[in-house]
Amino acid sequence: MANKKKHLIVLVGPTAIGKTALSVALAKHFKSEIISADSRQFYKEMSIGTAIPSQEELLEIPHHFIHHISVEQEYNVGAFERDALQLLEEKFQTNDLLFMVGGSGLYIQAVVEGLDTFPKIDPKIRKKLSNTFQENGITFLQKELLKLDFAYYQKVDIQNAQRLIRALEICIGTGKPYSSFLNKNNPTIRNFECIKIGLTADRNLLYNRINQRVDAMMNAGLLNEVEQLLPKKDLNALQTVGYRELFSYFNAEIPLDIAIEEIKKNTRRYAKRQLTWFRKEEEIKWFNFQTPYEEIITHIKSRTI
């Protein structure tokens, strides 16, 4: 039994597709645990806008990497890779099968395949970029990246200041495009096998689910959650959909109804980028989001026996 192969079931898909409910049902069936690879759910101060699992779901199944750090702490994909691999090693001592769930493709890739290797960059470059961002806003970063690395500009989340600063510091520090360093890593040895499952839906149906979720978040108190975070609004962790738009409302830049529509629009765009990322991965087995759980359980069993 000790030599039995270990499996990490990776459940992916766009936001609002139903990954949380499915992961809880699967983990209950297999008496397993869930590792969140949703980088927005890491932060203690962000609950409603990041759609963390409900208290009932969190009590039903052990979850990891949800609310484990503060927005004031620096935490990146490299740190997540290290921490997640350490946790997996520990949990595989008593589990043959574990679940990883999320929509953050880069964070999932880090755990499954390892990260690309980048040269060390003078910290002054990042500091200068961060200061420039605070003074001039995200548009400056977007224009610089467009100029220095058009290829990466086309696929990065251009509303994510942290990603833009990271790419620009590499471009400036090395004199080469950030994209030239991607996909160069050697295959990383992992002591487990991955089974990737994706949830999908008709685009219009998905967009309707997103719009309804945003309305539900507002009814659940998202406005108050964001107001509490106003003093910290410049932190990197808070430069994200659902928070950024409401900060603009509190800054009297846009009316509330426009801010809500912007959240819906930007979330739909985020979902589209998630699908673009995951569609490139040939090993993902896709299921319609309404597929009965039993069918997915059967698929997992067929791959792990």
N, C-alpha and C positions, 0 to 999 in steps of 0.2 A: 504493500500500500504506500510505503514511503516513496517509492520510485514512480508512482503514478504521475502522468503528465499533468502539468498545471496549465489552466486556461484563463485568459483574461478576455471576458466578453465586452467588447467596446460598442456601446450604443450611441449612434450619432444621428444628426438630422438638424433641420433648422429650428429656430426658436418657435415656441408655441405649438409644436407638432404633437406633443404628448409623451416625450421621452421619460419624464419623471414618473408618471403613472405606470408606464410599461416597466421601467427599471425596478420599481418597488414590487410589482407583481412577479417579475422574474426572480428577483432576489428572495422573495418569500418562498417561491416554489423550490428553489435550489438551496434554501437555508444559507444564504450568502450575505455579502456586504457590498456597499456601493461606494466607489470613489468618484467624487465630482471632479470633472475636468472643465467646469465652467468658471473661467477666470474672474467673472463678476461676482460669483457667489462666495468667493473667499472672504469677503470683507464683512466684518461684524455689523457695521453701520448701515449696510445696504441689504434690505430684505424684500420689500414689496417690489421695488423696481427691477430686481434681479430674479424674481419668481423662484425663490428658494422653495424646497419641498415644504409642505404643511407640517405643523407640529405632529399631527397624527402619523404622517409618513416618516418623519424623522424618528419617532418613537418605535414604529413598526420594524424598521430595518436600520442597522448601524450605517451611518453616512460619515464620510471623511472628506476633509477639505471644504467644509461649509462653515463659514463664520469663524475661521481659525486665525485670522489676522485682522489688524485694524487698517483703515484707509491711510493712516499716517505711516505705516510700515512700507519699506521698499520690498517688493516681492515680484520676481520675474519668472519667466518660463524655465530658466536654468535651475532656479531654486525649487520650482515645482517638480521638475524631472528628478532631481536628487531626492526630495522628500517622498514623492510618490513611489519611486523604486525601492526606497528603504521600507516603506509601509507594505508594499507588495511582498517583499521578501519575508517580512514578519508574518503577514496574514496567510501566505501560502504554506506556512508551517502547519496550519490547522484547516485550511480550505484548499480544495482542488480547483475551485472555480470562483472567480471574483468578477465584479462588474465595474466598468468605468463608463461614465455617462457625461455627455456634454456637447456643446456646440463650438467650443474653442479648438479649431483644427490644429493650430500650432502646438497647443498644450498636449493634445492627444498624440500628435506626431512625436513630441519630445520623449514621451514615456515608451511608445511602441518602437520607435526607430532610432532615437537619439537626435541631438541637435547638430546643426551645421557648426563648423568651427570658424570663429572670427579672430583676427589679430587683436592684440591689446591696443586700446586707443587712449590717448592722453585725456584724463578726466576733465581737463579745462575745456575741451571741445563740447562735451555734453553740458557743462555748466553754462557756457556761452549760449548754446542753443536753447536751453531751458529759460534763461533770462530773456532771450529774444522772443521766445514764445509768450512769456508773461507780458512783455511790452507790446508786441505787435499782433498777437493772436495766431490762430492755427493757419490762416491763409498764407502767411509768410512761409511756414514750414512746407505747405503743400506746393507752393510755387518753386521752392528750392529743390524739392524732391523731383518735381516734374522736369526741372532743368538738369539735375545730376543723375537721375536714374529713372528714365521713362518706363522701362520694363517693370520695375517694382511698383512704380506709381500706379500702373494699370491694375494691379491686383491687391494692393494693400488697402486696408480700411483707412481712407484719407481723413476720417474724422477722429482717428485714434492718435492723439498727440505723442503718446509714449512710443508707439511704433514708428512714427515719422522721425522723431528725435533719434531713435536707435539707428534707423537707416541712414540718416544724414551724418551722424557721427562717424559711421564707417566710411561713407563716401568722402567726407572731408579728411578724415584721419589717414586714409589709405590712398586717396586719389583714384580709387576704382569704384564702380557701381556696387552698391550693396548686393544687388541680384547676382553679381559674378561670384559671390561666396556661397550661394545657396546650392543645395543638393550635391555638395562635394564630400559630405561626411562618409566615412567608411561604415559599412553595415555594423550595427551595434549588436552584440550578443545579448540576448535576453533569455532567462531561464524559464520562460513560459511561452505558450503559443497564443496568438490573438485570433479571435473570431469577431469580425466586424459586421454589425447589423445596422442598417439605416432605415429611418422612417421617412416616408414621403407622402405627399398629398397633391391634388390638383392645385395649381398656383392660386387661383381665385379663392378656393376654399381655405388655403393656408393664410392668405391675406385677410380674409374675413376673421379667421381665428386670432390673428395678430391684433386686428382692430378691437375685437371683443375683449382680448386680454388687457389691452391698454385701458379700456373703459373700466374693466374690473379692478385694475391697479389703482385708478383714480378713486373709485368708490371705496377701496380698502385703505386709503389714506396716504397715497404716494406724495401728494402735495405737502403734507405735514412732514413726511420723512425727508423730503428734499429741503424743506425750510430749516430743519434741524441741522442740516449739513452746510448751510450757507457760509458759515465762517471758514469752512474747509474747501470751498468750491474750486480752488485752484490746484488742488492735489491731483496727481495723475490718475489715481484710481477713480476719480469722479468725472473724468472727461469721457463720459459714456452716455449712450442713448437712454433717455428717460430721466436723466439728471441734468444733463447739459441744457436741454430745452426749457426745463422748469427754472433753472438758474436764470435764463434769459427773461423769463416771466417776472421773477422776483427782482431782477435788475431794471424792470419797467421797459424792456426792449421790445417785447411782444405781448399781446393779450393772451389770457389763459387758453381760450379756445384755439388760437393759432398754435400755441405751444403743444397742446394735446395732439393736434393734427400733425405737427412736426415729429412728435414721438412716433406716431403710427407710420408716417412716411419713412423715417430713418430706421425703424425696426424692420419694415418690409425690405428696405435696401440691405440691411444686415443679413436677413434671412436669405436673400438672393446671393450674397457673397458666400454665406455658409454652404449653400447648395453647390455653388461653383467650385469651392474647395473640395467638398466631399465627392462630387461627381467624377473627379479625376482619379479616385482610388478604386481600381478595378476589383479589389478583394472584398468590397462591401456588398453584402447581400441585402437588397432593398425589399422592404415590405410596405404596403399601404398602411397608413396610420390606424386604419380601422380593422386591420387583420386581427382575428382572435388570438389571444395570448397563447393558447394551446398550440397553435401552428408554429409560433416562434420558439416555444419550448421544445417542440419536436425537432426543429431545425438545429437548435443548440445540442440536444442529445445526440443527434446523428453525427455531429462534428466532434463530440467529446468522448464518445464510447471507445 
